[in-house]
Amino acid sequence: MKKSATTEQDTNPELTEGWTAALEMVRDDLVRRGSAERTRRAYQSDLVQFAQWAILAQLEPTDVDVRQLRRYAAFCGESEMAPSTVARKLAALRSCFRTLREHGIVDQNPAELVAAPKRPSALPRVLRPAEMTALIDRIPAGTALESRDRALIELAYGSGLRAEELVSANVESLDLDAEEIRVEGKGSKTRFVPIGEYARSAIVGYLERARPALLSDSTEQALFLSKSGRRLQSSDVRRRLRLWARAAELPGRVHPHALRHSFATHLLDGGADLRAIQELLGHEHLSSTQIYTRVESARLRSAYSSSHPRA
């Protein structure tokens, strides 16, 4: 009797030599380009899934063309994946075939001809200044972990750093006399970002009292330490921020990037130049920074509609 269901082994076949070699090339290339570890993990997972789909269709890397990639994009859409997920998978495929072309495995990058699905244009979550004050004031800084968290969140908001940039910072990254921090951003690009008065004060208190209490290995250079004395991870930043956001009774879930969005939006509200904000955030393209003008426009429209008698 014929089986009606596809077995797990059928849907997740072992990678062929060709696909294994291709994925190793991509992994090495992403490391060479300085891509973030989270990006490398996501791309590797996406490419394994595509390779398994291609193997079931009896396709090796050199057999893939734009028609098959469009079929795969349609398959992802039919699987009810979010448009942002499909777009990321296509970005992974563009990276894959770019690497294969550079190594002479394929003649062209077929993924460049596949359009990503349109994603809903959602504005980033921005905390109001009063909400930021409530969040930070809720952290008492009485214990070593509280002092660390206060310094961490003050720096995240005061300098607009990504979670990955916060946890990768070392003590030597700080120049407290110049009131700035050296940041290793995306693509291993270095920038120097000012540290505000409140963040500097919180960091000094943390360095003088809390960090020595957390330190278990005198050779550890990480600025922010876990309770076991090791470098914090991005997941630790998210977890501790959620804890303090709940304590401050802020609505919804607050992610580290909300502090970065708030930093940029409040600078724009205060009259900062968009180009200056771009440099502070470490954005390669101004278009990435321009979303904050849309946040400000949305806020002004809301104020208009709720205040003007003939709105």
Secondary structure, DSSP 8 states (H G I E B T S, - for coil): ---SS--HHHHS----HHHHHHHHHHHHHHHHTT--HHHHHHHHHHHHHHHHHHHHTT--GGG--HHHHHHHHHHHHHTT--HHHHHHHHHHHHHHHHHHHHTTSSSS-GGGGS--------------HHHHHHHHHT----SHHHHHHHHHHHHHHHHT--HHHHHH-BGGGEETTTTEEEEE-GGG-EEEEE--HHHHHHHHHIIIIIHHHH---TT--BSSB-TTSSB--HHHHHHHHHHHHHHTT-SS---HHHHHHHHHHHHHHTT--HHHHHHHHT-SSHHHHTHHHHHHHHHHHHHHHHH-TT-
